[in-house]
Amino acid sequence: MQIERAGGDEIVLRLGRDELSVLNNALNLVCNGIDLGCEFETLIGSDLASARRLLDAIVAALDQPTPD
């Protein structure tokens, strides 16, 4: 992981496919595997719908073909 830019409310990171896969797996687990119930937002810092949108974006990024 490399920090490209950090300032204010935005942080731009450069992640390798393996690093993004780790985030994908962890987010998938908390969104779909572990029942956090009403504590989801408190524990994760986001509501479930927003976390699932982020997960969808990560999945879409991982689904992009890799250059040869």
N, C-alpha and C positions, 0 to 999 in steps of 0.2 A: 504494500500500500504506500502510496506517495500522496502527500498533501500538496495539491496544486495551488489552492488559495483558501484562506480563512479570514473572514471578517464579517462583522455584523451577524445577521441571521443565516448566512450562507457559508457552507464549507464545500469545496470542490475536491474530491478525492479521485485518484487513479487507482483502480483495483485490478488485480489479475483475476482471471476466470476462476481459479481455485479459491481465492479469497471471497469472491462474490458468491460462489457456491456455498461456502460456510454460512454467510449471512442468509442466503436463501433457505438453507436447511434449518437454521435456528428460527427464522421468522415463520417458516412453514409449521414448525413444531408448536410454537406458541399460538399460531392462528388456528391450526387444525388438529393438533395432537393432544395437547395438554389443556384440560378444561380449567381455565382460570376464573370462570364464572363472572360474578359482578366485580371482581378485583382486577380484571384485565387492564382497564385504563390506569388504575393506581400503580400496578406493577410494571406495566410496559411503557406508560407515559403517552399513550395514544389510544384512541378508540379502535375497536376491532375493524370497523369499515376502512379506516385510514390505513391501518396496518395491512389489511388485505390488498388495498390499492398499491401500496409499496411492494408487497410480495408479487403482485401481478407485473409490476414494472421490472422487478428483478428477473422474474421468469422470462419476460420478453427479451431482456438484454442477454440472458444466457442462451436463448433460442436463436440469437443471431449467428449466422455462419462465421466461422473463424477464417481469416485469410490464410491462404496457402503459403 
